[in-house]
Amino acid sequence: MPGRPCKACGAPLLFVKTEKGKTQVIDETTREKRIVVIDGVAHVMDTYLSHYATCPRAAEFRRNRGKQKE
């Protein structure tokens, strides 16, 4: 799970895989312990925010999803 700093803002990042095998970039500094209940059983888990939600320059890295440049 080791990462590298964001090229835009320098924040420490973690690169993880989703259940579908895609890469998710998360902000290492947003780690929080939370209680998650699964099938009636409480689990303490680390949670993070997506770095795209916290990076002030995230728009520079978004893919142009089907939109043509003018």
ABEGO torsion letter per residue (X at the ends): XBBBBBAAAGBBBBBBBBAAGBBBBBBAAABBBBBBBBGGBBBBBBBBBBAAAABAAAAAABBBBGBBBX
